[in-house]
Every structure is written in C-alpha cells, then in structure tokens.
Amino acid sequence: MVDPVAGDEPMKMEVILVLPVILLWGWLWFRFRRKRDRLVYSDTGGNGAILVDEDLGIRGKPDEIWKLKDGTCLVVEHKSSVLKNKLPYPGDRLQLAAYLLLVEKYFQTYNLIGEIRYRNRTFQLKWTPALKRQLTRVIRQMRQVERTEETTVNVYLPKCMKCQFYKVSCLKA
C-alpha cells in the first residue's frame, strides 16, 4: 500500500523543478520573438497581394518584405539568373526601386532597403531621395512614350550594326 503523503512528495519536486524551466522558456520565447526579423509579406508562392500606386500608375508584387529588428523594411527580389557583371542590371535595380516605392506607400514607412538576390551574388540598395527621383523620372518617360509612341534612342553605330534588326528597321528609317 502506498502512503498518500509520501506519494505526493515526488510530484511536488517535479512541479518545483519544471515550473521555473517553463517560465524561463516562455520569457525567452516572448523576448526573442519580438526582437527578431519578421517576414511580413511573401509572394514566393504567387499569392501575395498586388501593391499599387495609383498616382504613378504602377503595381507590383515583391518576392518578400521583412520587418527588421530596428524597424527597417527589407524588400527582397529573387532572380533566377546568374549575374555576369559586377553591378546589378539597371532594369533589375529600377524594378527593385519600384517595389521600394510601393512598400513606402503601402506600409507608410521611409526606412527602407532592398536586396536583389541573384544565384551567385546579392546586392543591397538603399531607398534614397535620389533613387526615388530617378525612378519617377523613368516612369514619366515611359508614360510619355506610351502617349506619343515616340522615343529617342541613343545610337552607337558599331553596336547597332551588330543587331539583327539593323538592316530591317534602322536602314529604312
């Protein structure tokens, strides 16, 4: 026969030992969960919301948006290609800049950085007033071309002559 008083003694010891461990684990989980980077948006599965700027007439779906510990938003664009240059391609840079603009409007934040992640290299891009001006200038130029169907092209003849369309289009113009 088991003594009821003696049988409760190991149970009290377990509670005394386990309770502080549970409290410590809960405190650590709460503390570090709040302080780490958080993924706040993802389109890697193709089902992210479309971000829209009606004023400039642009829309897009960045691959990922992270809220960093310091409050900065990190916008990530994944590229499946290998980068052959030392710097990101200009079109990729402007695409990321457009995403930064959309995130600025959507999340009402100005502390933004972006990353273009090629298969072999990653580049960081800071959202600056100069980059914003460059992007809006390019968007205005694109809208002008859409309206007028006219564009100016900087011609570099040695490069033009190697193009497959040179004999078809350029010689006739």
C-alpha positions in Angstrom: 0.0 0.0 0.0 1.3 3.5 -0.9 1.4 6.2 1.7 -0.6 9.1 0.3 1.6 11.7 1.9 4.9 10.1 0.7 3.4 9.6 -2.8 2.8 13.3 -3.2 6.4 14.3 -2.4 7.9 13.4 -5.9 5.1 15.2 -7.6 5.8 18.4 -5.6 9.5 18.1 -6.6 8.7 17.8 -10.3 6.5 20.9 -10.2 9.2 22.8 -8.4 11.8 21.8 -11.0 9.6 22.1 -14.1 7.8 25.4 -13.3 10.9 27.6 -13.5 12.0 25.9 -16.7 8.6 26.6 -18.3 8.7 30.2 -17.1 12.2 30.8 -18.4 11.3 29.2 -21.8 8.2 31.4 -22.0 10.2 34.6 -21.2 12.9 33.8 -23.7 10.4 32.9 -26.4 8.5 36.1 -25.9 11.6 38.3 -25.7 13.4 36.9 -28.8 10.2 36.5 -30.9 9.6 40.2 -30.6 13.2 41.2 -31.4 13.9 39.2 -34.5 13.3 39.9 -38.1 9.8 39.1 -39.3 8.5 38.1 -42.7 5.5 40.4 -43.2 4.8 39.7 -46.9 5.7 36.9 -49.4 4.8 36.3 -53.0 7.2 33.3 -53.4 4.1 31.1 -53.7 2.5 33.5 -56.2 -0.4 34.5 -53.9 0.9 37.8 -52.4 -1.2 40.9 -52.6 -0.6 43.3 -55.5 0.8 46.6 -54.2 -0.5 49.6 -56.2 0.5 53.3 -56.6 -2.4 55.0 -58.4 -0.5 58.3 -58.7 2.3 56.8 -60.8 0.2 54.1 -62.3 2.5 51.2 -61.1 1.8 47.9 -59.4 3.9 45.0 -58.4 4.5 42.0 -56.2 7.9 41.9 -54.5 9.1 38.5 -53.5 9.5 39.2 -49.8 9.2 42.0 -47.3 10.9 41.7 -44.0 10.5 43.9 -40.9 13.9 44.1 -39.3 14.6 44.4 -35.6 15.4 48.1 -36.0 12.1 48.8 -37.8 13.6 48.9 -41.3 11.7 47.3 -44.1 13.8 45.0 -46.3 12.4 44.3 -49.7 13.8 41.3 -51.4 13.7 40.4 -55.1 15.0 36.9 -56.0 16.4 36.4 -59.5 16.9 33.0 -61.0 19.7 34.2 -63.2 23.5 34.4 -62.6 24.9 37.9 -62.6 27.8 38.3 -65.0 28.5 41.9 -64.2 29.9 43.5 -61.0 26.8 45.6 -60.5 23.1 44.7 -60.8 21.4 45.1 -64.1 19.9 48.6 -64.5 16.4 47.1 -65.1 16.6 44.9 -62.0 17.7 48.0 -60.0 14.8 50.0 -61.2 12.4 47.1 -60.6 13.5 46.9 -57.0 13.3 50.7 -56.7 9.6 50.5 -57.9 9.0 47.9 -55.2 10.6 50.1 -52.6 8.2 52.9 -53.7 5.2 50.7 -53.4 6.3 49.4 -50.0 6.8 53.0 -48.8 3.2 53.9 -49.8 1.7 50.6 -48.6 3.4 50.4 -45.2 3.8 54.2 -44.7 7.5 53.8 -43.9 10.5 55.6 -45.1 13.2 53.5 -43.6 13.7 51.0 -46.5 16.4 49.0 -48.0 16.2 46.5 -50.8 18.1 43.4 -51.9 18.5 41.8 -55.3 19.5 38.2 -54.8 20.9 36.6 -57.9 22.0 33.0 -57.8 25.7 34.0 -57.4 25.5 37.4 -55.7 23.4 39.7 -53.5 23.2 43.5 -53.8 21.7 45.9 -51.3 20.0 49.1 -52.4 19.2 51.9 -50.0 16.0 53.9 -50.7 17.2 57.4 -51.1 15.6 60.6 -52.5 18.0 60.4 -55.5 16.8 56.9 -56.3 13.2 57.9 -55.9 13.7 60.9 -58.3 15.4 58.6 -60.8 12.6 56.1 -60.7 9.9 58.8 -61.1 11.8 60.3 -64.0 11.9 56.9 -65.8 8.2 56.3 -65.1 7.4 59.7 -66.5 9.5 59.0 -69.6 7.7 55.6 -70.1 4.3 57.3 -69.8 5.4 59.9 -72.4 6.4 57.1 -74.8 3.0 55.4 -74.2 1.1 58.6 -75.0 3.1 59.7 -78.0 4.5 56.4 -79.3 7.8 58.3 -79.9 11.1 57.7 -78.2 14.6 58.9 -78.6 17.3 56.3 -78.8 21.0 56.9 -78.2 22.6 55.4 -81.2 26.0 53.8 -81.0 26.6 52.7 -84.6 29.1 49.8 -84.0 26.7 48.2 -81.6 23.6 48.9 -83.8 25.2 47.3 -86.9 25.5 44.0 -84.9 21.8 44.0 -84.1 19.6 41.6 -86.0 17.1 44.4 -86.7 19.6 46.9 -88.0 19.1 46.0 -91.7 15.3 45.7 -91.3 14.5 48.7 -89.2 17.3 51.2 -88.9 18.5 51.4 -92.6 14.9 52.1 -93.6 14.5 55.0 -91.2 
